[in-house]
């Protein structure tokens, strides 16, 4: 267990981070040997009720999910659950982009437009699978005018890859 003085300092640092980052809320924790030694939450949920976050509050963690998705896909590959050259259609039928390989999606070389149609990333909830699919179902294989080597960064393929993990591992996305 972390003694009270360092825990208090961690609480102060967490509150300071929320202010300097201008974040609605910030959650942090210290884990040693698999045990939570300290955790802290500051701010509000940003929901209409504007309630403080609690231990069960799920916060959006932004772009770091791409790293989690990529690492988990590689672990599934290592476990023989999938191959990077599998086509998306093998794991997620009906995407309309099923010819893309997991490898191309992980390398940001899918050629899909950066975002699906609409403002799907603007709220506190990300798009559900149907919203995401609806925005890309009819896209072409490549963004017009770009060579194979200059595809832009895009969130969409890794969102598909996250859905793929759910189908391969039978574990729900959180």
N, C-alpha and C positions, 0 to 999 in steps of 0.2 A: 504494500500500500504506500502511496506517496504521502509523505508527511504534510501536515496542514500548511506550513509556510510555502513550500514549492507549489502546492495545489492552489493556494491563493494567488501566487504569481502567475500560474497558468491561466487562472480565471481572468486576471487583469490583462494578460496578453491576448486572450481570446476576445475580450470585449474591445480592446484596442484594434485588433484586426478587423472586427466587424465595422468599426467606425472608419478606419482608413480605407477599407475596400468598398465602403458604402454598400454593404450587403444587407439584405433584409434579415438574414440569419446566418449563423455560422455554427457548425458542430465540429468538435475535435475530440480526440481521445488518445490516451497512452496505453499501449498494450505490452505487457511483458510476459513471456512464456505462456501465451495464450489467454491471459487474464487481463481484464480491463482494470488498470490501476487508477485511472482518472478519466473522467469525461466531462465535457461542458457543452452547454447550448446557450446561445444568446440571440436575442432578436425576436422576430415574430414569424409566423408561417406565411404571411402575405395573403392568407385567405381572407374572404370578406369579414370573418369574425376577428381577424388579426390577433389570434391567440398565440401565446408563447409556444415554441416547439417543445416537445417532450421526448422521452427515450424512444417512443414508437413512431415519431414523425419521420416520414420519408422526404428527404430534400433532394431536389435536382442537383446533380453534381457536374453537369455540363460536359465539356469535351473529354474529360478524363475517362468517360465511359468507352470511348473508342479504344483506349489502351486496354481496358479490362476485356472488352470484346475480342480484340486481336489476340491477347494472351490466352484467353479461354479457348478460342478457336484453335490455336496452336497446341494447347494441351489435349483437345479432342482429337486433333490429328495424331499426336504422339500416342494416344490411347487407341488408335485405329477406328475411331468413330466416324471419321470423314477424311477426305483427301483434299488438298488445296486445289486440285484440278477438277473436283466435283463441280458440276453445274448447279446453280442455285435451284433450278427446277427439280433436282433430285431430292431436295430437302424441303423446299417451299413451292409446291405446285401452285400455278395460278398467279404468279407475280407479274407476268408479262415481260419480265426481264430474266427469265429462267436460263437463257443461254450463257449468261455471265458466270465465270468461275469464281470460286471463293478467293483464289489467288489474286485475280484482277480487282476484286472488291477491296481486299486488304491493302493492295498497293495503290489505291485511289486511281486505278486505270480502267474503271468501268465505262467511262465516257458519258455517264448520266449527268444531267444538269446538276448544279450544286444543291438545289433545294427542290422539293416537290412544289407544285403550284399551291398558292395560298400562304397564309402566315402561320403555318403549323408549329413553328418553334417559338412563337411569341408569348404564349401564356405560361402559367405555372405547370401545366400538364403538357407533355410532349404529345405528338400525334399517336393515335392508335394505329394498328396495322392497316386497317381499311383506309384511313386517311392517307397514310404513307403510300400505300399501293395505288390509291386513286390518283395521286399526283404524279406517278411515274409509269403507270401501266402502258401508256401509249408513246413513251419517249423512244427515240431512235437509239441505235447501238452506240453512237458517238455524238458528242456535241458538234454540230456543223462547224467546219472551218478549223478544227484543231487536229493536229497530227497525233498519231498514236503516242508519241513521247511527251506531249504537252497537255495531258488531261488536267483539269483543275481539281483542287481539293473538293471533296463532296462528302456530305454526311449520309446521304441516302444508302450507299452500299453497305456501310457498317451497321446501319439500322437493320437492313435485310440480314446481315450476318448475325446480328443479335437474335433475330427471329429464328434463324437457322439453328443457333445453339439451343434454343428452346425445343425445336423439333428433334434434335439429335440427342440431347441429354434428358429429355422428359422433365426438365426442371423449368418452372415458370420464371419468366423475366420479372424482376422486382422493380 
